[in-house]
């Protein structure tokens, strides 16, 4: 649902969900909110189920057409489509528009996952599959579930939020590892130096955690990193599955019915 002008609510669904409750009124409101949240998951899963291989592109909504970052986003999205990927963005202006434009111009799937905000909303005109979400956490789930990689261009708090959440989930093995590429090295150098010197230096992360990130200024190289690292990770997962399956078959072959314990019931 798209709202503009005076129809835009004064507060967001996230604000209303997370607002402190007084008394027992929440007993009559929050259970029904769960149904709305569930419906957003169902709608998202249904709309994106057949997207196929895709990569999410993040970056600032504030850059303008023709700027270096805009053209970089457009070029990397075009390259991703040529490599066989669809492109997912937040559906807004700036880098998001550039990536959707590059994907659309290359004849690929251009997806926009919008979010309810307390100001003007809308999908950029280059999105050919768009969904608007009320809740940030539902939208984040869709980015993670349907992406085989993240390409991150310069951006603000929203971009950093997506970046660090992905890093956290990969580092803690809550999700299967996937390539994360930062573009325009001069923008990220200070942050990366701080992570190495202060965060890793204080042993708040392991030095190897920095290997979760790749950095480039070249759109073609960014696509190559996504493709190459994606192939490596898929091969590693397939090898683990093969080893696990072989081990299970070996174990079952060596265990007689008499040696086996009682069957578990659930």
Legacy VTK file of the C-alpha trace (Angstrom):
# vtk DataFile Version 3.0
C-alpha trace
ASCII
DATASET POLYDATA
POINTS 266 float
0.000 0.000 0.000
1.314 3.434 -0.986
0.363 6.529 1.014
1.163 10.147 0.155
0.425 13.621 1.488
-2.065 13.893 4.348
-2.746 10.140 4.242
0.702 9.349 5.650
0.284 8.386 9.353
1.959 10.553 11.991
3.607 7.451 13.485
4.921 4.258 11.886
3.764 0.719 12.577
7.150 0.036 14.193
6.692 2.977 16.565
3.238 1.817 17.570
4.402 -1.776 18.044
7.356 -0.799 20.239
5.645 1.971 22.239
5.436 1.266 26.005
2.026 0.007 27.062
0.043 1.297 30.016
-2.391 -1.014 31.721
-3.789 -4.059 29.942
-4.875 -2.409 26.689
-2.035 -4.177 24.861
-3.804 -7.490 25.485
-6.461 -6.369 23.053
-4.127 -4.742 20.500
-0.834 -6.648 20.222
-2.316 -10.098 19.495
-4.051 -8.605 16.463
-0.797 -6.935 15.404
0.728 -10.408 15.252
-1.783 -11.255 12.530
-0.738 -8.192 10.543
2.939 -9.118 10.955
2.177 -12.655 9.850
0.361 -11.362 6.788
3.432 -9.298 5.814
5.638 -12.385 5.994
3.138 -14.373 3.917
2.889 -11.603 1.308
6.668 -11.228 1.090
7.368 -14.940 0.847
4.666 -15.346 -1.772
5.831 -12.443 -3.922
9.532 -13.361 -3.809
9.329 -17.163 -3.898
10.277 -17.350 -7.580
12.827 -14.534 -7.679
15.728 -16.961 -8.111
19.343 -15.949 -7.613
19.513 -12.300 -6.539
21.851 -9.788 -4.924
20.875 -6.843 -2.719
22.365 -3.415 -3.415
22.360 -0.827 -0.609
23.375 2.828 -0.425
22.279 6.372 0.216
18.886 7.694 -0.840
20.407 11.198 -1.049
22.699 10.919 -4.041
21.501 12.326 -7.356
21.393 11.063 -10.911
24.708 11.476 -12.686
26.845 11.439 -9.537
29.736 8.933 -9.356
27.933 6.769 -6.781
24.738 6.759 -8.844
26.581 5.607 -11.945
28.511 3.026 -9.899
25.264 1.564 -8.560
23.766 1.503 -12.027
26.836 -0.238 -13.482
27.139 -2.893 -10.776
23.437 -3.763 -11.087
23.780 -4.093 -14.843
26.754 -6.403 -14.340
24.864 -8.518 -11.800
22.008 -9.021 -14.259
24.469 -10.000 -16.996
25.937 -12.544 -14.547
22.495 -14.076 -14.044
21.285 -12.348 -10.878
18.216 -10.328 -10.076
18.700 -7.118 -8.081
16.991 -6.223 -4.799
16.967 -2.718 -3.296
14.931 -0.699 -0.819
12.977 0.687 -3.783
13.679 4.337 -3.012
15.738 7.085 -4.686
19.510 7.542 -4.865
21.621 4.390 -5.003
18.460 2.285 -4.843
17.061 3.940 -7.946
20.415 3.625 -9.703
20.605 -0.111 -9.027
16.996 -0.730 -10.048
17.624 1.309 -13.184
20.751 -0.646 -14.104
18.944 -3.939 -13.598
15.890 -2.851 -15.576
17.932 -1.428 -18.452
19.823 -4.732 -18.667
16.530 -6.609 -18.961
16.777 -8.236 -15.538
14.560 -8.549 -12.502
14.477 -5.262 -10.569
12.933 -5.665 -7.094
12.059 -2.920 -4.617
11.359 -3.705 -0.963
9.894 -0.459 0.360
9.218 0.564 3.952
6.617 2.723 5.679
8.241 5.989 6.790
6.799 9.135 8.414
7.404 11.189 5.256
6.782 10.901 1.514
6.816 7.310 0.312
7.035 5.651 -3.050
8.841 3.250 -5.346
11.262 4.546 -7.917
10.051 4.078 -11.517
12.662 1.403 -12.335
11.208 -1.229 -9.990
9.326 -3.990 -11.827
8.437 -6.005 -8.698
7.697 -3.903 -5.631
6.460 -4.652 -2.112
5.893 -2.118 0.665
6.384 -3.266 4.249
5.145 -1.781 7.514
7.750 -3.461 9.708
11.512 -3.138 9.298
12.225 -6.604 10.688
9.975 -8.249 8.076
11.707 -6.334 5.291
15.152 -7.275 6.658
14.133 -10.920 6.622
13.261 -10.661 2.936
16.626 -9.109 2.039
18.493 -11.876 3.862
16.329 -14.768 2.697
16.329 -13.898 -1.006
19.882 -12.538 -1.458
23.011 -14.461 -2.383
25.195 -11.437 -1.700
25.201 -7.810 -0.556
26.810 -4.953 -2.484
27.055 -1.853 -0.294
27.716 1.621 -1.667
28.227 4.765 0.444
25.265 5.509 2.671
24.070 6.615 6.081
22.587 4.944 9.130
20.194 2.751 7.137
22.992 1.434 4.942
25.243 0.838 7.950
22.390 -0.939 9.721
21.947 -3.402 6.856
25.718 -3.901 6.587
26.380 -4.604 10.251
23.325 -6.779 10.704
24.494 -8.954 7.811
28.002 -9.133 9.274
26.625 -10.083 12.693
24.426 -12.853 11.315
27.239 -14.284 9.191
29.827 -14.010 11.985
27.550 -15.786 14.472
26.534 -18.424 11.876
22.876 -17.507 12.174
22.806 -17.445 8.368
24.885 -19.193 5.734
27.856 -17.042 4.748
27.466 -14.933 1.618
29.686 -12.340 -0.106
29.549 -8.744 1.180
31.205 -6.166 -1.070
31.858 -2.527 -0.158
32.195 -0.088 -3.053
34.155 3.190 -3.189
37.086 2.365 -0.936
37.792 5.983 0.066
34.400 6.136 1.810
35.012 2.978 3.858
38.755 3.284 4.614
38.295 5.120 7.927
35.675 2.654 9.171
37.773 -0.348 8.160
40.879 1.097 9.836
38.855 1.623 13.031
37.539 -1.942 12.921
41.050 -3.345 12.490
42.858 -1.117 14.972
40.247 -0.544 17.674
37.696 -3.344 17.476
39.927 -6.229 16.376
42.852 -4.665 18.267
40.834 -4.845 21.489
39.855 -8.444 20.605
36.178 -7.508 20.309
36.185 -9.368 16.986
38.656 -11.846 15.542
41.083 -10.533 12.913
39.665 -13.132 10.504
36.234 -11.503 10.811
37.540 -8.719 8.585
37.767 -11.276 5.783
33.970 -11.270 5.628
34.272 -7.963 3.747
35.635 -7.258 0.276
36.345 -3.734 -0.994
36.562 -2.473 -4.573
36.067 0.612 -6.729
35.346 -1.393 -9.885
31.772 -2.556 -10.669
33.079 -5.455 -12.761
35.280 -6.612 -9.897
32.355 -6.354 -7.474
30.314 -8.674 -9.695
33.271 -11.030 -10.051
33.675 -11.175 -6.248
29.997 -12.007 -5.785
30.093 -14.725 -8.455
33.425 -16.248 -7.391
32.803 -16.138 -3.641
29.279 -17.420 -4.141
30.599 -20.418 -6.072
33.203 -21.112 -3.365
30.632 -20.983 -0.581
28.170 -23.213 -2.439
30.960 -25.754 -3.027
31.873 -25.688 0.679
28.258 -26.254 1.693
27.888 -29.106 -0.819
31.081 -30.729 0.493
29.831 -30.558 4.089
26.521 -32.099 3.078
28.341 -34.905 1.219
30.602 -35.638 4.191
27.673 -35.582 6.602
25.605 -37.879 4.372
28.496 -40.303 3.887
29.159 -40.352 7.609
25.516 -41.062 8.353
25.391 -43.907 5.848
28.622 -45.384 7.242
27.332 -45.184 10.781
24.030 -46.802 9.874
25.819 -49.591 8.004
27.879 -50.436 11.089
24.961 -50.450 13.534
22.809 -53.584 13.692
19.161 -53.452 14.733
20.110 -55.184 17.976
22.749 -52.518 18.760
20.438 -49.659 17.976
18.613 -48.021 20.843
14.831 -47.651 21.089
13.223 -45.486 18.436
12.460 -41.938 19.540
8.874 -40.797 19.435
7.771 -37.197 18.947
LINES 1 267
266 0 1 2 3 4 5 6 7 8 9 10 11 12 13 14 15 16 17 18 19 20 21 22 23 24 25 26 27 28 29 30 31 32 33 34 35 36 37 38 39 40 41 42 43 44 45 46 47 48 49 50 51 52 53 54 55 56 57 58 59 60 61 62 63 64 65 66 67 68 69 70 71 72 73 74 75 76 77 78 79 80 81 82 83 84 85 86 87 88 89 90 91 92 93 94 95 96 97 98 99 100 101 102 103 104 105 106 107 108 109 110 111 112 113 114 115 116 117 118 119 120 121 122 123 124 125 126 127 128 129 130 131 132 133 134 135 136 137 138 139 140 141 142 143 144 145 146 147 148 149 150 151 152 153 154 155 156 157 158 159 160 161 162 163 164 165 166 167 168 169 170 171 172 173 174 175 176 177 178 179 180 181 182 183 184 185 186 187 188 189 190 191 192 193 194 195 196 197 198 199 200 201 202 203 204 205 206 207 208 209 210 211 212 213 214 215 216 217 218 219 220 221 222 223 224 225 226 227 228 229 230 231 232 233 234 235 236 237 238 239 240 241 242 243 244 245 246 247 248 249 250 251 252 253 254 255 256 257 258 259 260 261 262 263 264 265
